[in-house]
């Protein structure tokens, strides 16, 4: 699971807990340095993410979206070894459409016209998209 905003990080341990009930190995990656309102490692620890996730790491960067050249080797190893990547947020939605990647799933809320047109949905909609 990659990317969480500071205002939603408190709810994410529940999502991870439910995944763990399905016997899924969950690694949570947060930004090394927050871009805008991204959650940090400190925030993840504060809400107890390290108590429910198998591993909590940082991306090694504070960039918006997924810029592989700027990410840490630890994150890239976890990313490349995952069967499914849940990337949360519009920054990931925008950048993942430009990359040839293995099965990331993107969760985001549409906030602007270019994104609504790209994903063919209206403004203010919650979207789950399996990129392939």
C-alpha positions as CSV (number, residue, x, y, z in Angstrom):
1,X,0.0,0.0,0.0
2,X,1.6,3.2,-1.1
3,X,0.7,6.8,-0.3
4,X,-1.7,8.1,2.3
5,X,-2.7,11.6,3.2
6,X,-2.2,12.8,6.8
7,X,-6.0,13.2,7.3
8,X,-6.7,9.6,6.3
9,X,-3.8,7.7,7.9
10,X,-5.7,7.2,11.1
11,X,-8.2,5.0,9.2
12,X,-5.6,2.9,7.3
13,X,-4.6,0.5,10.1
14,X,-8.2,-0.8,9.8
15,X,-7.7,-1.5,6.0
16,X,-4.4,-3.2,6.8
17,X,-6.0,-5.2,9.6
18,X,-8.7,-6.5,7.2
19,X,-6.1,-7.5,4.6
20,X,-4.2,-9.3,7.3
21,X,-7.3,-11.3,8.2
22,X,-7.2,-12.6,4.6
23,X,-3.6,-13.7,5.3
24,X,-2.1,-11.2,3.0
25,X,1.4,-9.9,3.6
26,X,1.2,-6.1,3.8
27,X,4.0,-3.6,3.4
28,X,3.0,0.1,3.8
29,X,5.1,2.7,2.2
30,X,4.8,6.4,3.1
31,X,6.7,9.4,1.9
32,X,10.1,10.1,3.4
33,X,9.3,13.8,3.3
34,X,5.6,14.8,2.9
35,X,4.6,16.5,-0.4
36,X,1.6,18.7,0.5
37,X,-0.4,16.6,3.0
38,X,1.1,13.2,2.7
39,X,1.6,10.9,5.7
40,X,5.1,10.4,7.0
41,X,6.7,7.5,8.8
42,X,6.2,9.4,12.1
43,X,2.5,9.7,11.4
44,X,2.2,6.0,10.4
45,X,3.9,5.0,13.7
46,X,1.7,7.4,15.7
47,X,-1.5,5.7,14.5
48,X,-0.1,2.2,15.1
49,X,0.5,1.1,11.5
50,X,3.7,-0.7,12.5
51,X,1.5,-2.9,14.8
52,X,-0.7,-4.2,12.0
53,X,1.4,-4.1,8.8
54,X,4.2,-6.6,8.2
55,X,6.5,-3.8,7.4
56,X,6.3,0.0,7.3
57,X,8.9,1.7,5.0
58,X,9.4,5.0,3.3
59,X,9.5,5.6,-0.5
60,X,12.8,7.3,0.1
61,X,11.6,10.5,-1.4
62,X,8.9,13.2,-1.2
63,X,8.0,13.4,-4.8
64,X,4.4,13.5,-6.0
65,X,3.3,10.3,-7.7
66,X,5.6,7.6,-8.7
67,X,9.1,8.7,-10.0
68,X,11.0,5.4,-9.9
69,X,14.4,7.1,-10.4
70,X,14.0,8.9,-7.1
71,X,12.8,6.1,-5.0
72,X,14.9,4.1,-2.5
73,X,16.2,0.6,-3.3
74,X,14.3,-0.7,-0.2
75,X,11.0,0.6,-1.7
76,X,11.8,-0.6,-5.2
77,X,12.6,-4.1,-3.9
78,X,9.3,-4.2,-2.0
79,X,7.4,-2.7,-5.0
80,X,8.9,-5.2,-7.5
81,X,8.3,-8.2,-5.3
82,X,4.6,-7.4,-4.7
83,X,1.8,-9.2,-6.4
84,X,-0.5,-6.2,-6.0
85,X,0.3,-2.6,-5.3
86,X,-2.4,-0.4,-3.9
87,X,-1.4,3.2,-4.7
88,X,-3.6,5.8,-3.1
89,X,-4.1,9.3,-4.6
90,X,-4.4,11.3,-7.7
91,X,-0.6,11.8,-8.0
92,X,-0.2,8.1,-8.4
93,X,-3.2,7.9,-10.8
94,X,-1.5,10.5,-13.0
95,X,2.0,9.0,-12.9
96,X,1.1,5.3,-13.2
97,X,-0.7,5.9,-16.5
98,X,2.6,6.8,-18.0
99,X,4.6,3.8,-16.8
100,X,4.7,0.2,-17.9
101,X,4.2,-1.6,-14.6
102,X,2.9,-4.8,-13.2
103,X,-0.7,-4.6,-11.8
104,X,-0.8,-1.6,-9.6
105,X,-4.3,-0.8,-8.2
106,X,-5.0,2.9,-7.8
107,X,-7.5,4.4,-5.4
108,X,-8.3,8.0,-5.7
109,X,-11.0,10.7,-5.8
110,X,-11.5,12.6,-9.0
111,X,-10.9,16.3,-8.4
112,X,-10.2,17.9,-11.8
113,X,-11.5,17.7,-15.3
114,X,-8.3,16.2,-16.9
115,X,-8.4,13.2,-14.6
116,X,-12.2,12.7,-15.0
117,X,-11.6,12.6,-18.8
118,X,-8.6,10.3,-18.5
119,X,-10.6,7.8,-16.4
120,X,-14.0,8.5,-18.0
121,X,-15.8,9.4,-14.7
122,X,-17.3,12.5,-13.2
123,X,-15.8,14.9,-10.7
124,X,-16.0,13.9,-7.1
125,X,-16.1,10.2,-7.7
126,X,-14.1,7.6,-5.8
127,X,-12.2,5.4,-8.3
128,X,-10.5,2.0,-8.0
129,X,-8.6,1.2,-11.2
130,X,-6.5,-1.9,-11.9
131,X,-3.8,-0.6,-14.2
132,X,-2.6,-3.2,-16.7
